[in-house]
């Protein structure tokens, strides 16, 4: 199934995380030094981050998106204790990769 790329224009609660907003972001790296959790320096929300389970992907907090750019949101419940198994079984990492058609 071919997906259309959609540009989402929105940001955090204070709206400072728009466009070139590196000056308004702080990054926290946990114990494994793999994931990069970003926070707004002003309102504190994590509007996006790079997960350790998929370094090629970016996780976006759905409430930080402009709802007019969303046509469908699928919510899947899973066992949080075993989330890495769920992640591997579902092939979620493939969803963040853009493959060339060449």
N, CA, C and O atoms as CSV, one atom per row, in Angstrom:
chain,resi,resn,atom,element,x,y,z
A,1,UNK,N,N,0.845,-1.185,0.000
A,1,UNK,CA,C,0.000,0.000,0.000
A,1,UNK,C,C,0.885,1.240,0.000
A,1,UNK,O,O,1.745,1.387,0.868
A,2,UNK,N,N,0.689,2.100,-0.931
A,2,UNK,CA,C,1.444,3.327,-1.087
A,2,UNK,C,C,0.814,4.414,-0.219
A,2,UNK,O,O,-0.402,4.604,-0.236
A,3,UNK,N,N,1.648,5.126,0.538
A,3,UNK,CA,C,1.152,6.200,1.390
A,3,UNK,C,C,1.580,7.538,0.831
A,3,UNK,O,O,2.678,7.676,0.291
A,4,UNK,N,N,0.723,8.508,0.958
A,4,UNK,CA,C,1.034,9.869,0.541
A,4,UNK,C,C,1.720,10.575,1.697
A,4,UNK,O,O,1.247,10.509,2.832
A,5,UNK,N,N,2.837,11.253,1.421
A,5,UNK,CA,C,3.516,12.012,2.461
A,5,UNK,C,C,2.725,13.279,2.746
A,5,UNK,O,O,2.259,13.958,1.830
A,6,UNK,N,N,2.581,13.586,4.024
A,6,UNK,CA,C,1.822,14.757,4.446
A,6,UNK,C,C,2.731,15.633,5.295
A,6,UNK,O,O,3.377,15.144,6.221
A,7,UNK,N,N,2.785,16.912,4.989
A,7,UNK,CA,C,3.535,17.868,5.788
A,7,UNK,C,C,2.622,18.368,6.897
A,7,UNK,O,O,1.556,18.925,6.633
A,8,UNK,N,N,3.049,18.166,8.140
A,8,UNK,CA,C,2.257,18.610,9.289
A,8,UNK,C,C,2.833,19.921,9.808
A,8,UNK,O,O,4.031,20.005,10.079
A,9,UNK,N,N,2.006,20.929,9.946
A,9,UNK,CA,C,2.423,22.232,10.450
A,9,UNK,C,C,1.711,22.523,11.752
A,9,UNK,O,O,0.574,22.995,11.761
A,10,UNK,N,N,2.366,22.248,12.819
A,10,UNK,CA,C,1.848,22.597,14.136
A,10,UNK,C,C,3.007,22.493,15.100
A,10,UNK,O,O,4.148,22.359,14.658
A,11,UNK,N,N,2.774,22.547,16.353
A,11,UNK,CA,C,3.873,22.495,17.305
A,11,UNK,C,C,3.380,22.241,18.707
A,11,UNK,O,O,2.318,21.654,18.915
A,12,UNK,N,N,4.159,22.689,19.659
A,12,UNK,CA,C,3.826,22.445,21.056
A,12,UNK,C,C,2.761,23.436,21.537
A,12,UNK,O,O,2.255,24.250,20.765
A,13,UNK,N,N,2.438,23.349,22.811
A,13,UNK,CA,C,1.385,24.191,23.388
A,13,UNK,C,C,1.683,25.688,23.264
A,13,UNK,O,O,0.783,26.486,23.000
A,14,UNK,N,N,2.952,26.060,23.457
A,14,UNK,CA,C,3.304,27.482,23.404
A,14,UNK,C,C,3.556,27.967,21.976
A,14,UNK,O,O,3.765,29.159,21.753
A,15,UNK,N,N,3.535,27.037,21.003
A,15,UNK,CA,C,3.708,27.331,19.570
A,15,UNK,C,C,5.098,27.861,19.222
A,15,UNK,O,O,5.280,28.458,18.161
A,16,UNK,N,N,6.079,27.652,20.102
A,16,UNK,CA,C,7.437,28.087,19.786
A,16,UNK,C,C,8.183,27.038,18.965
A,16,UNK,O,O,9.189,27.356,18.330
A,17,UNK,N,N,7.704,25.787,18.968
A,17,UNK,CA,C,8.370,24.729,18.210
A,17,UNK,C,C,7.789,24.638,16.815
A,17,UNK,O,O,7.123,23.663,16.469
A,18,UNK,N,N,8.039,25.639,16.036
A,18,UNK,CA,C,7.599,25.695,14.644
A,18,UNK,C,C,8.792,26.052,13.774
A,18,UNK,O,O,9.603,26.896,14.155
A,19,UNK,N,N,8.909,25.422,12.613
A,19,UNK,CA,C,9.990,25.761,11.691
A,19,UNK,C,C,11.354,25.514,12.296
A,19,UNK,O,O,11.598,24.453,12.870
A,20,UNK,N,N,12.247,26.484,12.173
A,20,UNK,CA,C,13.602,26.373,12.708
A,20,UNK,C,C,13.564,26.729,14.187
A,20,UNK,O,O,13.731,27.891,14.557
A,21,UNK,N,N,13.345,25.731,15.025
A,21,UNK,CA,C,13.084,26.002,16.437
A,21,UNK,C,C,14.125,25.410,17.375
A,21,UNK,O,O,13.845,25.224,18.559
A,22,UNK,N,N,15.324,25.107,16.872
A,22,UNK,CA,C,16.354,24.496,17.713
A,22,UNK,C,C,16.647,25.304,18.972
A,22,UNK,O,O,16.973,24.730,20.010
A,23,UNK,N,N,16.539,26.602,18.895
A,23,UNK,CA,C,16.824,27.449,20.051
A,23,UNK,C,C,15.798,27.282,21.175
A,23,UNK,O,O,16.060,27.675,22.311
A,24,UNK,N,N,14.641,26.708,20.871
A,24,UNK,CA,C,13.586,26.539,21.868
A,24,UNK,C,C,13.483,25.109,22.393
A,24,UNK,O,O,12.589,24.797,23.179
A,25,UNK,N,N,14.409,24.231,21.952
A,25,UNK,CA,C,14.357,22.814,22.318
A,25,UNK,C,C,15.508,22.462,23.246
A,25,UNK,O,O,16.627,22.948,23.080
A,26,UNK,N,N,15.223,21.617,24.219
A,26,UNK,CA,C,16.266,21.002,25.026
A,26,UNK,C,C,16.131,19.493,24.859
A,26,UNK,O,O,15.025,18.978,24.692
A,27,UNK,N,N,17.251,18.793,24.904
A,27,UNK,CA,C,17.249,17.350,24.665
A,27,UNK,C,C,17.769,16.617,25.887
A,27,UNK,O,O,18.768,17.015,26.486
A,28,UNK,N,N,17.082,15.543,26.250
A,28,UNK,CA,C,17.501,14.693,27.357
A,28,UNK,C,C,17.796,13.307,26.807
A,28,UNK,O,O,17.009,12.752,26.040
A,29,UNK,N,N,18.939,12.749,27.206
A,29,UNK,CA,C,19.331,11.414,26.761
A,29,UNK,C,C,19.435,10.524,27.992
A,29,UNK,O,O,20.180,10.826,28.925
A,30,UNK,N,N,18.679,9.418,27.990
A,30,UNK,CA,C,18.642,8.506,29.135
A,30,UNK,C,C,19.884,7.615,29.177
A,30,UNK,O,O,20.835,7.812,28.421
A,31,UNK,N,N,19.854,6.659,30.053
A,31,UNK,CA,C,20.972,5.774,30.385
A,31,UNK,C,C,21.674,5.161,29.174
A,31,UNK,O,O,22.904,5.140,29.132
A,32,UNK,N,N,20.933,4.666,28.199
A,32,UNK,CA,C,21.556,3.991,27.050
A,32,UNK,C,C,22.187,4.969,26.057
A,32,UNK,O,O,22.912,4.552,25.154
A,33,UNK,N,N,21.921,6.243,26.216
A,33,UNK,CA,C,22.452,7.294,25.333
A,33,UNK,C,C,22.082,7.056,23.872
A,33,UNK,O,O,22.844,7.398,22.967
A,34,UNK,N,N,20.923,6.476,23.651
A,34,UNK,CA,C,20.473,6.176,22.296
A,34,UNK,C,C,19.299,7.057,21.903
A,34,UNK,O,O,19.368,7.779,20.908
A,35,UNK,N,N,18.230,7.003,22.672
A,35,UNK,CA,C,17.045,7.818,22.385
A,35,UNK,C,C,17.343,9.284,22.684
A,35,UNK,O,O,18.132,9.602,23.573
A,36,UNK,N,N,16.709,10.157,21.939
A,36,UNK,CA,C,16.850,11.598,22.168
A,36,UNK,C,C,15.463,12.170,22.425
A,36,UNK,O,O,14.649,12.296,21.510
A,37,UNK,N,N,15.207,12.511,23.679
A,37,UNK,CA,C,13.909,13.059,24.071
A,37,UNK,C,C,13.999,14.579,24.059
A,37,UNK,O,O,14.797,15.165,24.791
A,38,UNK,N,N,13.193,15.205,23.243
A,38,UNK,CA,C,13.226,16.659,23.114
A,38,UNK,C,C,12.050,17.281,23.852
A,38,UNK,O,O,10.953,16.723,23.884
A,39,UNK,N,N,12.292,18.434,24.437
A,39,UNK,CA,C,11.282,19.155,25.204
A,39,UNK,C,C,11.297,20.623,24.805
A,39,UNK,O,O,12.346,21.171,24.466
A,40,UNK,N,N,10.150,21.246,24.846
A,40,UNK,CA,C,10.075,22.694,24.677
A,40,UNK,C,C,10.654,23.336,25.933
A,40,UNK,O,O,10.292,22.951,27.045
A,41,UNK,N,N,11.539,24.299,25.770
A,41,UNK,CA,C,12.108,25.010,26.916
A,41,UNK,C,C,11.074,25.884,27.612
A,41,UNK,O,O,11.294,26.340,28.734
A,42,UNK,N,N,9.944,26.116,26.945
A,42,UNK,CA,C,8.946,27.022,27.498
A,42,UNK,C,C,7.767,26.303,28.137
A,42,UNK,O,O,7.422,26.585,29.284
A,43,UNK,N,N,7.144,25.379,27.411
A,43,UNK,CA,C,5.962,24.711,27.970
A,43,UNK,C,C,6.256,23.295,28.454
A,43,UNK,O,O,5.427,22.699,29.142
A,44,UNK,N,N,7.429,22.742,28.106
A,44,UNK,CA,C,7.851,21.454,28.627
A,44,UNK,C,C,7.348,20.221,27.904
A,44,UNK,O,O,7.732,19.109,28.265
A,45,UNK,N,N,6.507,20.377,26.902
A,45,UNK,CA,C,5.951,19.204,26.226
A,45,UNK,C,C,7.008,18.515,25.355
A,45,UNK,O,O,7.896,19.161,24.799
A,46,UNK,N,N,6.888,17.198,25.254
A,46,UNK,CA,C,7.680,16.427,24.303
A,46,UNK,C,C,6.837,16.317,23.047
A,46,UNK,O,O,5.979,15.440,22.956
A,47,UNK,N,N,7.064,17.185,22.083
A,47,UNK,CA,C,6.257,17.135,20.865
A,47,UNK,C,C,6.791,16.091,19.888
A,47,UNK,O,O,6.050,15.608,19.033
A,48,UNK,N,N,8.074,15.740,20.009
A,48,UNK,CA,C,8.657,14.683,19.182
A,48,UNK,C,C,9.928,14.191,19.853
A,48,UNK,O,O,10.509,14.885,20.687
A,49,UNK,N,N,10.358,12.983,19.482
A,49,UNK,CA,C,11.635,12.459,19.959
A,49,UNK,C,C,12.108,11.335,19.047
A,49,UNK,O,O,11.334,10.801,18.252
A,50,UNK,N,N,13.380,10.981,19.167
A,50,UNK,CA,C,13.957,9.861,18.426
A,50,UNK,C,C,14.017,8.669,19.370
A,50,UNK,O,O,14.750,8.709,20.358
A,51,UNK,N,N,13.257,7.603,19.089
A,51,UNK,CA,C,13.229,6.454,20.002
A,51,UNK,C,C,14.446,5.550,19.825
A,51,UNK,O,O,14.993,5.450,18.726
A,52,UNK,N,N,14.865,4.898,20.891
A,52,UNK,CA,C,16.005,3.979,20.789
A,52,UNK,C,C,15.660,2.756,19.956
A,52,UNK,O,O,16.549,2.105,19.406
A,53,UNK,N,N,14.382,2.441,19.861
A,53,UNK,CA,C,13.952,1.264,19.116
A,53,UNK,C,C,13.899,1.509,17.608
A,53,UNK,O,O,13.736,0.567,16.832
A,54,UNK,N,N,14.035,2.763,17.192
A,54,UNK,CA,C,13.968,3.077,15.765
A,54,UNK,C,C,14.693,4.400,15.516
A,54,UNK,O,O,14.065,5.454,15.407
A,55,UNK,N,N,16.003,4.332,15.428
A,55,UNK,CA,C,16.803,5.554,15.303
A,55,UNK,C,C,16.606,6.283,13.987
A,55,UNK,O,O,16.994,7.444,13.855
A,56,UNK,N,N,16.002,5.608,13.005
A,56,UNK,CA,C,15.700,6.257,11.731
A,56,UNK,C,C,14.357,6.970,11.768
A,56,UNK,O,O,13.998,7.670,10.822
A,57,UNK,N,N,13.618,6.797,12.848
A,57,UNK,CA,C,12.270,7.352,12.934
A,57,UNK,C,C,12.181,8.484,13.935
A,57,UNK,O,O,13.104,8.733,14.710
A,58,UNK,N,N,11.066,9.152,13.901
A,58,UNK,CA,C,10.758,10.198,14.872
A,58,UNK,C,C,9.351,9.936,15.368
A,58,UNK,O,O,8.426,9.743,14.579
A,59,UNK,N,N,9.197,9.932,16.675
A,59,UNK,CA,C,7.879,9.781,17.280
A,59,UNK,C,C,7.310,11.178,17.478
A,59,UNK,O,O,7.980,12.054,18.025
A,60,UNK,N,N,6.091,11.382,17.040
A,60,UNK,CA,C,5.436,12.680,17.172
A,60,UNK,C,C,4.230,12.524,18.089
A,60,UNK,O,O,3.432,11.602,17.922
A,61,UNK,N,N,4.098,13.419,19.050
A,61,UNK,CA,C,2.939,13.416,19.933
A,61,UNK,C,C,1.734,13.878,19.122
A,61,UNK,O,O,1.702,15.002,18.620
A,62,UNK,N,N,0.755,13.005,19.003
A,62,UNK,CA,C,-0.377,13.253,18.100
A,62,UNK,C,C,-1.130,14.539,18.449
A,62,UNK,O,O,-1.674,15.188,17.555
A,63,UNK,N,N,-1.173,14.915,19.710
A,63,UNK,CA,C,-1.891,16.137,20.092
A,63,UNK,C,C,-1.139,17.402,19.684
A,63,UNK,O,O,-1.669,18.505,19.817
A,64,UNK,N,N,0.084,17.253,19.190
A,64,UNK,CA,C,0.843,18.402,18.697
A,64,UNK,C,C,0.664,18.610,17.197
A,64,UNK,O,O,1.244,19.533,16.625
A,65,UNK,N,N,-0.132,17.762,16.562
A,65,UNK,CA,C,-0.374,17.885,15.124
A,65,UNK,C,C,-1.639,18.684,14.852
A,65,UNK,O,O,-2.577,18.679,15.650
A,66,UNK,N,N,-1.651,19.360,13.735
A,66,UNK,CA,C,-2.846,20.059,13.282
A,66,UNK,C,C,-3.858,18.995,12.865
A,66,UNK,O,O,-3.602,18.261,11.910
A,67,UNK,N,N,-4.995,18.886,13.548
A,67,UNK,CA,C,-5.962,17.831,13.232
A,67,UNK,C,C,-6.484,17.895,11.798
A,67,UNK,O,O,-7.000,16.899,11.291
A,68,UNK,N,N,-6.363,19.027,11.147
A,68,UNK,CA,C,-6.826,19.136,9.757
A,68,UNK,C,C,-5.939,18.347,8.800
A,68,UNK,O,O,-6.343,18.069,7.671
A,69,UNK,N,N,-4.724,17.982,9.243
A,69,UNK,CA,C,-3.820,17.224,8.380
A,69,UNK,C,C,-3.891,15.723,8.642
A,69,UNK,O,O,-3.173,14.949,8.009
A,70,UNK,N,N,-4.744,15.309,9.564
A,70,UNK,CA,C,-4.889,13.883,9.879
A,70,UNK,C,C,-6.152,13.334,9.247
A,70,UNK,O,O,-7.242,13.875,9.437
A,71,UNK,N,N,-6.000,12.262,8.497
A,71,UNK,CA,C,-7.187,11.623,7.927
A,71,UNK,C,C,-7.545,10.363,8.694
A,71,UNK,O,O,-8.681,9.893,8.629
A,72,UNK,N,N,-6.574,9.810,9.425
A,72,UNK,CA,C,-6.820,8.567,10.146
A,72,UNK,C,C,-5.783,8.410,11.257
A,72,UNK,O,O,-4.595,8.650,11.037
A,73,UNK,N,N,-6.217,8.016,12.422
A,73,UNK,CA,C,-5.322,7.671,13.524
A,73,UNK,C,C,-5.745,6.305,14.017
A,73,UNK,O,O,-6.911,6.088,14.348
A,74,UNK,N,N,-4.798,5.384,14.067
A,74,UNK,CA,C,-5.082,4.033,14.547
A,74,UNK,C,C,-4.461,3.864,15.925
A,74,UNK,O,O,-3.259,4.067,16.096
A,75,UNK,N,N,-5.263,3.500,16.891
A,75,UNK,CA,C,-4.779,3.278,18.252
A,75,UNK,C,C,-4.749,1.781,18.498
A,75,UNK,O,O,-5.752,1.092,18.313
A,76,UNK,N,N,-3.598,1.283,18.913
A,76,UNK,CA,C,-3.443,-0.138,19.221
A,76,UNK,C,C,-3.036,-0.281,20.679
A,76,UNK,O,O,-2.059,0.326,21.118
A,77,UNK,N,N,-3.772,-1.071,21.418
A,77,UNK,CA,C,-3.428,-1.353,22.806
A,77,UNK,C,C,-2.400,-2.480,22.848
A,77,UNK,O,O,-2.459,-3.419,22.054
A,78,UNK,N,N,-1.467,-2.376,23.777
A,78,UNK,CA,C,-0.461,-3.424,23.931
A,78,UNK,C,C,0.023,-3.444,25.366
A,78,UNK,O,O,-0.231,-2.520,26.139
A,79,UNK,N,N,0.719,-4.502,25.705
A,79,UNK,CA,C,1.278,-4.692,27.036
A,79,UNK,C,C,2.526,-3.818,27.166
A,79,UNK,O,O,3.541,-4.097,26.528
A,80,UNK,N,N,2.467,-2.790,27.964
A,80,UNK,CA,C,3.583,-1.866,28.105
A,80,UNK,C,C,4.847,-2.500,28.655
A,80,UNK,O,O,5.950,-2.028,28.378
A,81,UNK,N,N,4.700,-3.563,29.429
A,81,UNK,CA,C,5.871,-4.248,29.976
A,81,UNK,C,C,6.686,-4.907,28.867
A,81,UNK,O,O,7.913,-4.977,28.946
A,82,UNK,N,N,6.003,-5.384,27.843
A,82,UNK,CA,C,6.654,-6.088,26.736
A,82,UNK,C,C,6.551,-5.307,25.428
A,82,UNK,O,O,6.376,-5.902,24.365
A,83,UNK,N,N,6.657,-3.994,25.495
A,83,UNK,CA,C,6.449,-3.159,24.323
A,83,UNK,C,C,7.446,-3.447,23.211
A,83,UNK,O,O,7.105,-3.329,22.034
A,84,UNK,N,N,8.683,-3.825,23.566
A,84,UNK,CA,C,9.677,-4.080,22.522
A,84,UNK,C,C,9.280,-5.283,21.667
A,84,UNK,O,O,9.513,-5.276,20.459
A,85,UNK,N,N,8.682,-6.320,22.272
A,85,UNK,CA,C,8.202,-7.475,21.507
A,85,UNK,C,C,7.080,-7.055,20.563
A,85,UNK,O,O,7.054,-7.470,19.404
A,86,UNK,N,N,6.157,-6.237,21.052
A,86,UNK,CA,C,5.056,-5.736,20.224
A,86,UNK,C,C,5.616,-4.965,19.032
A,86,UNK,O,O,5.170,-5.131,17.896
A,87,UNK,N,N,6.586,-4.131,19.315
A,87,UNK,CA,C,7.216,-3.291,18.300
A,87,UNK,C,C,7.832,-4.142,17.193
A,87,UNK,O,O,7.632,-3.868,16.010
A,88,UNK,N,N,8.579,-5.172,17.578
A,88,UNK,CA,C,9.236,-6.050,16.604
A,88,UNK,C,C,8.204,-6.833,15.797
A,88,UNK,O,O,8.316,-6.930,14.575
A,89,UNK,N,N,7.198,-7.391,16.474
A,89,UNK,CA,C,6.180,-8.204,15.800
A,89,UNK,C,C,5.382,-7.397,14.783
A,89,UNK,O,O,5.014,-7.926,13.734
A,90,UNK,N,N,5.114,-6.152,15.066
A,90,UNK,CA,C,4.295,-5.318,14.181
A,90,UNK,C,C,5.079,-4.674,13.051
A,90,UNK,O,O,4.480,-4.158,12.108
A,91,UNK,N,N,6.411,-4.690,13.122
A,91,UNK,CA,C,7.207,-4.072,12.060
A,91,UNK,C,C,7.036,-2.565,11.998
A,91,UNK,O,O,7.086,-1.974,10.919
A,92,UNK,N,N,6.837,-1.949,13.138
A,92,UNK,CA,C,6.576,-0.510,13.186
A,92,UNK,C,C,7.744,0.286,12.607
A,92,UNK,O,O,7.532,1.336,12.000
A,93,UNK,N,N,8.970,-0.197,12.785
A,93,UNK,CA,C,10.137,0.537,12.286
A,93,UNK,C,C,10.049,0.775,10.787
A,93,UNK,O,O,10.527,1.796,10.293
A,94,UNK,N,N,9.448,-0.150,10.065
A,94,UNK,CA,C,9.323,0.015,8.615
A,94,UNK,C,C,8.419,1.182,8.245
A,94,UNK,O,O,8.527,1.715,7.141
A,95,UNK,N,N,7.535,1.587,9.140
A,95,UNK,CA,C,6.611,2.679,8.857
A,95,UNK,C,C,7.311,4.030,8.784
A,95,UNK,O,O,6.771,4.968,8.198
A,96,UNK,N,N,8.500,4.148,9.366
A,96,UNK,CA,C,9.186,5.435,9.368
A,96,UNK,C,C,10.231,5.536,8.266
A,96,UNK,O,O,10.883,6.573,8.138
A,97,UNK,N,N,10.402,4.524,7.494
A,97,UNK,CA,C,11.390,4.531,6.427
A,97,UNK,C,C,10.742,4.978,5.114
A,97,UNK,O,O,9.621,4.582,4.798
A,98,UNK,N,N,11.443,5.784,4.378
A,98,UNK,CA,C,10.980,6.202,3.058
A,98,UNK,C,C,11.837,5.454,2.047
A,98,UNK,O,O,13.047,5.661,1.965
A,99,UNK,N,N,11.202,4.598,1.293
A,99,UNK,CA,C,11.921,3.786,0.318
A,99,UNK,C,C,11.889,4.451,-1.053
A,99,UNK,O,O,10.871,4.998,-1.478
A,100,UNK,N,N,13.019,4.388,-1.725
A,100,UNK,CA,C,13.117,4.919,-3.077
A,100,UNK,C,C,12.444,3.957,-4.049
A,100,UNK,O,O,12.499,2.742,-3.861
A,101,UNK,N,N,11.816,4.493,-5.075
A,101,UNK,CA,C,11.172,3.658,-6.087
A,101,UNK,C,C,12.077,3.464,-7.295
A,101,UNK,O,O,11.632,2.941,-8.317
A,102,UNK,N,N,13.334,3.872,-7.200
A,102,UNK,CA,C,14.283,3.752,-8.318
A,102,UNK,C,C,14.682,2.314,-8.529
A,102,UNK,O,O,15.473,2.018,-9.425
